[in-house]
Amino acid sequence: SQTIHQWPATLVQPVGSPLSLECTVEGTSNPNLYWYRQAAGRGLQLLFYSVGIGQISSEVPQNLSASRPQDRQFILSSKKLLLSDSGFYLCACLLRKSPYEQYFGPGTRLTVT
Amino acid sequence: GDSVTQMEGPVTLSEEAFLTINCTYTATGYPSLFWYVQYPGEGLQLLLKATKADDKGSNKGFEATYRKETTSFHLEKGSVQVSDSAVYFCALLHQAGTALIFGKGTTLSVSS
């Protein structure tokens, strides 16, 4: 079965600092990969998704970027964090064959101060 | 475009009460439907799913039936427990789709 690892689990960063969140997937190959953000008490916002190595689609233009250097690695980055970047960041993978289920990682809690 | 609408929360119940969380969707064709659960401080977990009309998904005492005629996938549980307190998300996916479409989530709080 699939396992998604995210790190770090929690992060406190000052405004203007860079960001790098990493996600790796085990137990499947060639999945779709996703980054979501969840602000406090809010729903899920899809930030980026990738259908393959080097293929990134952005859903919401902002100061974040994503990269997929390997099949099962997905990285979320920023050059300069904003206060509004605070939130709970979730990585997810979608199996591209039956049963077409999406699985989530444990998340990274980011606080920008 | 496709969308999912969930009832607004929070839903507050006493232990052993009956639970219904409404979910309706707008989509072309026959998407797969899902319920996810998020416990405090954790990622989302797949709770149950249904892939075609009249399918019933079930897990941990929760059930939901794919109703094509009413475009609904309501989540039900006969007797909730304090440990069911969480946020519940309804979602849909087309087989050819690239990403799930989520509802906004419904917070359930169960007290003893």
Interface residues (C-beta under 8 A of the other chain):
Chain A: I4 N32 Y34 R42 G43 L44 L46 Y49 V51 S57 L90 A92 L94 P99 Y100 E101 Q102 Y103 F104 G105 P106 G107 R109
Chain B: S32 F34 Y36 G41 E42 G43 L44 Q45 L46 K49 T51 F89 A91 L93 Q95 T98 A99 L100 F102 G103 K104 G105
